[in-house]
């Protein structure tokens, strides 16, 4: 599913725990731009009363997920447990990391393995490239799916009608002057990616950034994830695409599949 916002509507009100929802929103309001927040900041960011924000933040502090310095709060290292729990439940990611380390070294570029997280793609493995030192990525990075090769590969294997409906309901943001945001144009690109077995994007996410992605399959030939290579190019062409990236990426994808424990 591209988007799961309908699940809340389908869940009876008595089954939905709003306090848990607000607690998770409090955690998520701490980010790269605002690593520390006061109680007033948290209340404003999440849309809570100051009293409610105080109860949630102090509870997270007691549980060890938040720590304070004076009147400011920040996430504690223990918060990493939450993200690592996902990785630990995906035993293939370590092998995937080993594979892309070698693939990135061979191609001389950044490589990533990602999975679809609603309208974003989330990295579960990543290795930086020599020509992209200023592109800050890591395991856990989340990027708009429609603007990335990883995301387009994964969206291409979702139900086309559901994807198009979500694109119409929530059109993607224009990240560069070249970003495709029109639902019909994106739908055509996704259909092309599914037919040709790969997706390539140029200057959709950042100016000058060229990425190519291919699917990673499980043993039943269902799409499990996607793997991509990213470089800076002025004018990428089909010859470069085939010769430099598709062969190595497909080989890496097959290697990840071969190493799956199931």
C-alpha positions as CSV (number, residue, x, y, z in Angstrom):
1,X,0.0,0.0,0.0
2,X,1.3,3.5,-0.9
3,X,-0.6,5.1,1.9
4,X,-2.3,3.7,5.0
5,X,-4.2,6.7,6.3
6,X,-7.5,4.9,5.8
7,X,-6.6,2.5,8.6
8,X,-7.4,5.0,11.3
9,X,-10.9,5.5,9.8
10,X,-11.4,1.7,9.8
11,X,-10.4,1.3,13.5
12,X,-13.1,1.8,16.1
13,X,-12.6,4.8,18.2
14,X,-12.4,2.7,21.3
15,X,-9.4,0.9,19.9
16,X,-7.4,4.0,19.0
17,X,-5.1,5.2,21.7
18,X,-4.7,9.0,21.2
19,X,-2.2,9.3,24.0
20,X,0.2,6.9,22.2
21,X,-0.3,8.9,19.0
22,X,0.6,12.1,20.8
23,X,3.6,10.5,22.5
24,X,5.0,9.4,19.1
25,X,4.4,12.9,17.7
26,X,6.4,14.3,20.6
27,X,9.3,12.0,19.7
28,X,9.1,13.0,16.1
29,X,9.1,16.7,16.7
30,X,12.8,16.5,17.6
31,X,14.8,16.5,14.4
32,X,17.9,17.8,12.7
33,X,16.5,21.4,12.6
34,X,15.3,21.4,16.2
35,X,17.3,18.9,18.2
36,X,16.3,20.5,21.5
37,X,12.9,21.9,22.5
38,X,11.4,23.5,25.6
39,X,8.0,22.3,26.8
40,X,6.4,25.3,25.2
41,X,8.1,24.4,21.9
42,X,6.8,20.8,22.1
43,X,3.3,21.9,22.9
44,X,3.3,24.2,19.9
45,X,4.9,21.7,17.5
46,X,2.4,18.9,18.4
47,X,-0.6,21.0,19.0
48,X,-1.0,20.2,22.7
49,X,-1.7,22.2,25.9
50,X,1.5,22.9,27.9
51,X,0.2,20.6,30.6
52,X,-0.3,17.7,28.2
53,X,3.1,18.3,26.7
54,X,4.7,18.3,30.1
55,X,3.1,15.0,31.0
56,X,4.2,13.3,27.8
57,X,7.8,14.7,27.9
58,X,8.3,13.9,31.6
59,X,7.0,10.4,31.0
60,X,9.5,9.9,28.1
61,X,12.2,11.3,30.4
62,X,11.4,8.7,33.1
63,X,11.4,6.0,30.5
64,X,14.8,7.1,29.3
65,X,13.9,8.3,25.8
66,X,14.3,12.0,26.6
67,X,16.9,13.9,28.6
68,X,17.0,17.5,29.7
69,X,19.5,20.3,30.0
70,X,18.0,23.2,32.0
71,X,14.6,24.0,30.5
72,X,15.5,22.3,27.2
73,X,14.8,18.6,26.3
74,X,16.4,16.4,23.7
75,X,16.2,12.8,22.7
76,X,18.5,10.4,24.5
77,X,20.5,7.6,22.8
78,X,18.0,5.1,24.0
79,X,15.6,6.3,21.3
80,X,17.9,4.3,18.9
81,X,16.3,1.2,20.3
82,X,13.1,2.0,18.5
83,X,14.7,2.2,15.1
84,X,17.0,-0.7,15.6
85,X,14.1,-2.9,16.5
86,X,12.9,-2.6,12.9
87,X,16.4,-3.5,11.5
88,X,16.6,-6.4,13.9
89,X,13.4,-7.7,12.6
90,X,14.8,-7.6,9.0
91,X,17.7,-10.1,9.3
92,X,18.8,-9.5,5.6
93,X,19.9,-5.9,6.1
94,X,23.4,-6.8,7.3
95,X,24.0,-8.8,4.2
96,X,22.6,-6.0,2.1
97,X,25.0,-3.6,3.7
98,X,28.0,-5.8,2.9
99,X,26.8,-6.1,-0.7
100,X,26.4,-2.4,-1.3
101,X,29.7,-1.7,0.3
102,X,31.3,-3.7,-2.5
103,X,29.0,-2.4,-5.2
104,X,29.6,1.2,-4.2
105,X,33.4,0.6,-4.2
106,X,33.2,-1.1,-7.7
107,X,31.1,1.7,-9.2
108,X,32.7,4.5,-7.3
109,X,29.4,6.0,-6.1
110,X,26.9,6.1,-3.3
111,X,24.7,3.1,-3.0
112,X,21.5,2.6,-0.9
113,X,19.0,-0.1,-0.1
114,X,15.5,1.2,0.8
115,X,12.0,0.1,1.6
116,X,8.7,2.0,1.1
117,X,7.4,3.8,4.1
118,X,4.0,5.2,2.9
119,X,5.0,8.2,0.7
120,X,8.7,8.0,1.5
121,X,11.5,5.6,1.0
122,X,13.5,4.7,4.1
123,X,17.2,3.6,3.9
124,X,18.0,0.3,5.6
125,X,21.5,0.2,4.2
126,X,23.8,2.9,2.8
127,X,27.4,3.5,1.7
128,X,28.6,6.9,0.7
129,X,30.3,7.7,-2.7
130,X,33.5,9.5,-3.5
131,X,31.8,12.2,-5.6
132,X,28.9,12.9,-3.2
133,X,30.6,13.8,0.0
134,X,28.2,16.7,0.8
135,X,25.1,14.5,0.4
136,X,24.3,13.5,4.0
137,X,22.6,10.2,4.1
138,X,22.6,7.3,6.5
139,X,20.6,4.2,7.6
140,X,17.2,5.6,8.6
141,X,17.2,8.5,6.0
142,X,13.7,9.1,4.6
143,X,13.2,10.8,1.3
144,X,10.1,11.5,-0.8
145,X,9.5,8.4,-2.8
146,X,8.4,10.1,-6.1
147,X,11.7,12.1,-6.3
148,X,14.0,9.1,-5.9
149,X,15.0,6.1,-8.0
150,X,14.5,3.8,-5.0
151,X,11.0,5.2,-4.4
152,X,9.9,5.0,-8.0
153,X,11.0,1.4,-8.3
154,X,9.0,0.5,-5.2
155,X,5.9,2.6,-6.1
156,X,6.0,1.0,-9.6
157,X,5.2,-2.4,-7.9
158,X,2.3,-1.1,-5.9
159,X,-1.3,-1.1,-7.1
160,X,-1.4,1.7,-9.8
161,X,-4.9,2.8,-8.9
162,X,-4.1,3.2,-5.3
163,X,-0.8,5.1,-6.1
164,X,-2.6,7.4,-8.5
165,X,-5.4,8.1,-6.0
166,X,-2.9,9.1,-3.3
167,X,-0.9,11.3,-5.7
168,X,-4.1,13.1,-6.5
169,X,-5.0,13.4,-2.9
170,X,-1.5,14.6,-1.8
171,X,0.6,15.8,-4.7
172,X,4.4,15.7,-4.1
173,X,6.3,18.8,-3.3
174,X,8.4,20.4,-6.0
175,X,12.0,20.0,-4.7
176,X,13.8,21.3,-7.8
177,X,12.6,23.2,-10.9
178,X,12.7,19.8,-12.7
179,X,10.7,17.7,-10.1
180,X,7.7,15.9,-11.6
181,X,4.7,16.5,-9.4
182,X,1.8,16.1,-11.8
183,X,0.0,12.8,-11.0
184,X,-0.5,11.8,-14.6
185,X,3.2,12.3,-15.5
186,X,4.3,10.4,-12.4
187,X,2.0,7.6,-13.2
188,X,3.5,7.3,-16.7
189,X,7.0,7.2,-15.1
190,X,6.0,4.5,-12.7
191,X,4.5,2.4,-15.5
192,X,7.7,2.8,-17.5
193,X,9.8,1.8,-14.4
194,X,7.8,-1.3,-13.9
195,X,8.0,-2.3,-17.6
196,X,11.8,-1.7,-18.0
197,X,12.7,-3.1,-14.6
198,X,14.5,0.0,-13.3
199,X,14.0,3.7,-12.6
200,X,16.3,6.6,-13.1
201,X,15.9,10.1,-11.9
202,X,17.9,13.2,-12.7
203,X,17.6,16.5,-10.7
204,X,14.4,15.4,-9.1
205,X,15.7,15.5,-5.6
206,X,18.7,17.8,-5.9
207,X,20.3,19.7,-8.8
208,X,22.9,17.6,-10.6
209,X,22.0,14.4,-8.7
210,X,21.5,11.3,-10.9
211,X,20.2,8.0,-9.5
212,X,19.3,4.6,-10.8
213,X,17.4,2.0,-8.9
214,X,16.4,-1.7,-9.4
215,X,14.2,-4.0,-7.4
216,X,15.4,-6.5,-4.8
217,X,13.3,-9.6,-4.8
218,X,12.6,-12.2,-2.1
219,X,12.8,-15.9,-2.9
220,X,9.1,-15.9,-4.0
221,X,10.0,-13.1,-6.5
222,X,8.0,-10.4,-4.6
223,X,9.6,-7.0,-4.4
224,X,11.3,-6.8,-1.0
225,X,13.2,-3.5,-1.4
226,X,15.2,-1.5,-3.9
227,X,18.8,-0.8,-4.5
228,X,20.2,2.4,-6.1
229,X,23.4,4.1,-7.2
230,X,23.8,7.9,-7.1
231,X,26.3,10.2,-8.8
232,X,26.6,13.8,-9.9
233,X,26.3,14.1,-13.7
234,X,25.7,17.0,-16.0
235,X,24.0,15.0,-18.8
236,X,23.6,11.3,-18.1
237,X,22.9,9.2,-21.1
238,X,21.6,5.7,-21.8
239,X,25.0,4.3,-22.6
240,X,26.3,5.5,-19.2
241,X,23.2,4.1,-17.5
242,X,23.6,0.6,-19.0
243,X,27.4,0.3,-18.8
244,X,28.1,1.8,-15.4
245,X,25.1,1.0,-13.2
246,X,22.4,-1.4,-14.4
247,X,24.7,-4.5,-14.6
248,X,26.3,-4.0,-11.2
249,X,23.1,-3.0,-9.5
250,X,21.3,-6.1,-10.8
251,X,24.1,-8.3,-9.7
252,X,24.0,-6.7,-6.3
253,X,20.3,-7.2,-6.1
254,X,20.7,-10.9,-7.0
255,X,23.3,-11.2,-4.3
256,X,21.0,-9.8,-1.7
257,X,18.3,-12.2,-2.7
258,X,20.7,-15.1,-2.6
259,X,21.7,-14.2,0.9
260,X,18.1,-14.1,2.3
261,X,17.6,-16.4,5.2
262,X,14.1,-17.3,4.0
